[in-house]
Amino acid sequence: MHAIIAFATSHLRYTTPTKHRPYALTETYHWQQAITQYLQQLATIGPHNMDGLFGACLLLTVRSFELDRYDPHGSFVFATSPKHTATALTWLTLQVGLRRLLEATVPWQRGSMWWEVFMASAAQYRGVFDVDESNVSEKVVAAGWGLDPGLADLCGIHAGSTPADNVYYEPVRMLSGLLHLPRGIRSFGAYTGWMGRLEPAFFERLVCKEVAALVVLRRWLELLGSVDLWWIGVRVRSEVQAINWFLGDGGRGGVGG
């Protein structure tokens, strides 16, 4: 309930900032209550509270992604220490929360009100996120079949690469699938699915500000920016501009749009 009220108030403040400026205090209160109670409920995950946790998690990840004002200088790429960089990147690292909840609730998910939603989403984007290795040879999978050649080259993915020996393999493989989807809201579920499947090793590369990691993230942000949702645009524009400044003109070398 607190997450729903906070989210609705955030939307009011965004769409009519002058009229609803007094709602900022109410918004802050409900977000704080939502976060506090969410953390408490995580200690006893079960069939009794999983639906509420799923819903709250989705809304809280939106809150972490939302950025109130355009501010490229506040991006993680300009943070002065690894600790500050990691903190400034929480808008992305928190997006794996739903995946962790799904992993913890496997025994009860068929009884969830979200079951059909999750199954429909998984079926719709199975070709993007899941490789059916039973239908293709091991050699083809290892060679990076279907990977964007520019991204693969930048990330050092070659014919012998596998997810086990190259941390960029899976992010690039999934991103390559996204590049073939129609731009805009119809692919929103796939775009958000990408960030929810990132692993700690990739986040570590972002914290270290490796060029390959930043280019991959920027390419995904540009796709996400095609979705016209109120809580997305400012974050996307700020982070893309920051990465462009950080990398300079050489950041796009050989990778394309």
C-alpha angles and dihedrals in degrees: 000000000000091000092050093049092046092049092049091048091050089054092049091051091049097048096043105019098170097046096044101037091113088062091071093092092049090048093051092048094053094045089052092049091047093051093045095050092041091057091048092052092050088070091067107033112175145123089290096065108015095101092053090046092051092051095044091047092055092050094044092052088054089053092051091050096047116097119197098210139014106268118155090169089064092059122121090246090071096046112123101221138030090250093052090043092054091048092050089051096056090103085073104030092054090060091081090068095097091052091054090050091050090051091051096048102046095120093057106031096104087066094052124110085226096056098099092044093053093045093049091051092047092051094047095055101029091115091056101046106025127059114206098213091182089072099046131047121260089241093057093048092049091049090062099250110203097011119143103257096218094051092042091053093047092049095047095247110155140162094290098043122121134177088257096061103031121050090200095057099088098038090050094043092052093042090051088058092050091054090067095052123095112268121248139033095337089070097040094110091054093048093052090043089062095059091043091058098051116122130222092254091063092047088053090057090051091051088051087049095230111183094233093053092048093049092049091049092047092051090053093046090054090055092047089050089067088070112089102217123138097234096049110054103067093048093048094049093047097048095042091051091047092051091048091053093045095050098037123203092321093063094088097045111143095348105088133210 
